Amino acid sequence: MCAHVRARCALQILEELAGVNALYTEAKEQLEQSRADEQELVELREMKADVERKDKQQAEIIQSQVRACARPLPSPSRAHAHAGPGA
């Protein structure tokens, strides 16, 4: 083989290697971004679950307050009748 043919082959190999390296670098960056996106998604799901839990808890508190307010108050005449003599 001539020296210039070997040099041309070496140059082609280096160009191909540079292309493959560029593809590898791009794929690696995409993978890192996907991992970061996945972690963010996990955190957002946890936050959503926390908010839903707190909303449910708050709704239960409000329901119990509504039930407490809905109970009829004893009338004054009944309250005195149950108090007994001397009240």
N, C-alpha and C positions, 0 to 999 in steps of 0.2 A: 504494500500500500504506500502511496505517496504521502508525504508529510502534510500536504495541503488537504488531501482527502480525509486523513485522520483528524486534522484540525477542524474541518467542516463537520464531521461526525460528532466530535467532542462538543462543538458549539451547539449543534442540534440537541444533543443530550442535555446540555446545560439549559437551553431554552425550555425544553420539556420539563426539566426538573424545576425550573423557576415557575412554570405554569402550574405544576402539581403542588408546589409549595404555596402558591397564592390560593389555590382551591382549598388546601388544607387549612390555611390561616383563616379563610372566610368561614369554612365549616366550623372551625373551633370557636370563632367569635359567635356564630349563630347558636352553637350549643350552649355557650356560656350565657347568652341572652335568654335562651329558652329556660335554662335552670333558674335564672334570676326571675323570670316571669312566673315560673311554677311556684317559687318560694313566695312571691307576692300574692299569687292566687290563694295559696294555703293560708297566708296571714289574713287576707280579705275574707275568706270563708270562716275563719275563726272569729273575726270581728263581727261578721253577720250573725253567727250563732250566738255570740254574746248579746248583741242587740236584741235578737229575737227572744232570748231567755229573759232579758230585762223587761221587754215589752209585755211578755206573758205574765211576769211577776207583777208588773204595774197594773195590768188589766185585772188580775186577781184581787189586788188591793182595792182598786176602784169598785169592783163588784161587791166586795165585802162591805165597803162603805155605803154603797147604794142600798144593800140589804139592811144595814143597820139604820139608815135613814128612813127606810120604807116601813119599818115596824111601827105600829101605832103606839103613841104615847098613852100612858094610863090617864084617864080623865080625872080631874080633881075630886069629883064626888066619889069615885071608886077608891082613890088613894086614901081619902079620909075614912071610908067605910072599912078598909082593910087595916087601918092604923089601930083600930080598937078604941076603947074608952080612954078619955083623958088626952086625946090627941088634939 
